[in-house]
Amino acid sequence: MADVLLVYKKNFEEVHDESLQSVKNVLASQSSKIRVDIRAREQVRRADFIGRDLVIVLGGDGTLTSISHNIDSNTPVMGVNSHPKHGDPNGSVGFYMDSDIETFSKDLQAALDGKAIVNKLPRLQATIETTSGNKIRSDPAMNDLLVANTHQYAPSKYHLRRGGIDIKQQSSGLLFSTWLGQGAWFNQIARKSNLGSAEQSQTHYLVIARDIDPAISDQTYIAWTSESTVITSDMHRGYVVPDGWDEYQFNRGATVTVDLSGPALKLLTFRKSMNEIFAME
């Protein structure tokens, strides 16, 4: 029997409750083939994900990004949009959620039969080395990762090294993004400046100082790169924020290395690959 975990968005809205019940009914009809545990997003823990044959995430992109750091590179995950925008203008786009209530039964069967499209999404990760030699690895980021001064009104000061670049710099913080990162700033910057390509999406990421005009081509401030970015902090206190969730603080003198060394996410889709979906946006 397949060992399945269902994680759902809990906000007491009727549309999400109805979607949850529909998904539960489909899973119950497969009880001879699968064993299912069901957890609300707010109650799930890393241990809940260990040894699963499939993780089902019911909600929107935020639900997936909020728990994705718990999922290792070997566990397939499928996203089910509980409130699709195509059925309600107030619903969710669900960029990563290729399934919905109408297609879930068929998509679940494809996932269990190994017939789904497997997208191995690279993830960003930051390694913080303190002045005392301690190393802290951030959670992996599906979309984007921020390194900045914790005091947003103050500049982020640091020494930056990447490839042949070795320079002291200050900005309002450094933003890093994967190819599929869908933040508004990525759409405005990466596409406008014509950086990046799907062909390099497994090996390259975007890095940019937040306050830089996308027309600037200076690679000390904006780059599409496969090299690690290393900064040494000249800030009293800075932080790393992966996918807008947990924060990892560091002090002056700490070194922060950002690259695509995070474990890939094994995301299942059922009609098109994620790169094909991205190209349609």
C-alpha positions, -999 to 999 in steps of 0.1 A, spaced: 0 0 0 12 35 -8 18 57 22 2 91 15 2 124 34 -25 150 27 -17 186 39 -46 211 36 -51 248 40 -73 255 71 -90 289 71 -127 279 77 -139 292 43 -166 271 28 -150 266 -6 -119 251 11 -140 229 34 -159 215 4 -127 208 -15 -112 190 15 -143 168 17 -141 160 -20 -105 150 -17 -112 129 13 -139 111 -5 -116 102 -34 -89 90 -10 -114 69 8 -124 52 -24 -88 41 -28 -85 27 7 -75 -8 -7 -44 8 -23 -33 36 -1 -29 45 36 -36 82 43 -27 106 71 -43 140 70 -28 171 86 -37 208 86 -9 230 74 -6 247 108 -2 214 125 22 195 102 58 187 113 89 176 94 85 140 109 51 137 92 68 137 58 94 110 64 89 78 44 60 90 23 53 76 -12 33 107 -20 25 141 -5 -7 158 -15 -9 196 -9 -45 210 -10 -47 248 -11 -27 274 -32 9 282 -39 14 297 -4 3 264 12 29 245 -8 58 270 -3 50 271 35 56 234 39 78 225 10 110 228 31 99 197 49 99 176 17 130 158 6 142 153 -29 129 117 -31 93 123 -22 69 131 -50 44 159 -42 13 169 -61 -5 202 -57 -43 204 -57 -59 239 -61 -87 241 -36 -101 274 -50 -91 278 -86 -92 313 -102 -107 299 -134 -139 291 -114 -139 322 -93 -121 356 -99 -113 356 -62 -97 322 -63 -60 312 -65 -39 311 -96 -21 280 -82 9 281 -104 24 250 -88 -10 233 -83 -16 215 -116 -46 194 -102 -79 206 -89 -111 190 -75 -124 182 -110 -92 164 -121 -80 150 -87 -93 115 -90 -77 110 -124 -45 128 -114 -42 107 -82 -44 75 -102 -17 88 -126 5 97 -96 1 63 -80 7 45 -114 39 65 -120 24 82 -151 26 118 -139 51 143 -153 80 146 -128 95 181 -125 127 183 -105 127 218 -93 161 232 -81 160 251 -48 181 279 -34 198 275 -1 219 298 21 247 286 44 256 311 72 290 307 88 293 328 120 326 344 133 328 316 158 328 290 130 292 277 134 274 268 102 237 272 98 218 261 66 186 278 58 155 259 46 156 254 8 136 280 -12 114 271 -42 109 306 -54 131 332 -38 155 341 -10 163 374 6 195 385 23 192 419 39 196 442 69 169 434 95 164 472 98 147 478 65 153 515 67 191 510 69 213 499 39 226 464 36 264 466 37 286 436 27 316 423 8 304 404 -23 323 376 -41 311 356 -71 333 343 -98 357 371 -107 337 397 -87 353 408 -54 338 441 -42 324 460 -12 288 470 -19 257 484 -3 221 481 -14 186 476 1 193 438 1 200 410 -23 172 390 -38 178 355 -53 153 336 -75 150 303 -92 138 303 -129 102 295 -118 102 321 -90 69 339 -95 73 370 -73 62 402 -89 97 416 -87 110 386 -107 84 392 -135 93 429 -136 131 425 -134 141 392 -150 117 393 -180 123 431 -186 160 427 -186 158 395 -207 178 374 -182 177 337 -179 164 307 -199 145 275 -192 174 256 -207 196 268 -178 170 266 -151 186 236 -134 220 252 -129 214 290 -128 196 315 -106 189 352 -106 205 376 -81 198 413 -80 201 442 -56 165 452 -47 168 488 -55 185 484 -90 168 495 -122 164 464 -144 180 482 -173 213 482 -155 236 454 -168 263 456 -141 269 420 -130 280 432 -96 243 442 -90 223 419 -113 233 385 -128 219 352 -140 246 328 -127 256 293 -118 284 305 -94 279 307 -57 273 341 -43 293 348 -11 288 379 11 306 389 43 283 410 64 292 445 74 258 449 91 251 449 128 224 424 122 211 408 89 188 380 80 182 353 54 145 347 45 137 318 22 103 319 4 91 347 28 88 323 58 113 316 85 141 341 92 178 332 100 197 361 116 234 368 114 258 395 127 287 416 114 315 394 101 293 364 93 297 348 58 266 339 38 269 316 8 239 313 -16 236 287 -44 213 260 -58 226 233 -34 192 228 -18 176 194 -24 154 195 -56 117 193 -52 100 164 -70 68 181 -81 42 162 -102 21 177 -130 -3 160 -152 -8 178 -185 22 200 -190 57 204 -174 63 233 -152 85 250 -178 57 247 -203 32 261 -178 57 290 -171 60 298 -208 22 302 -210 22 328 -182 
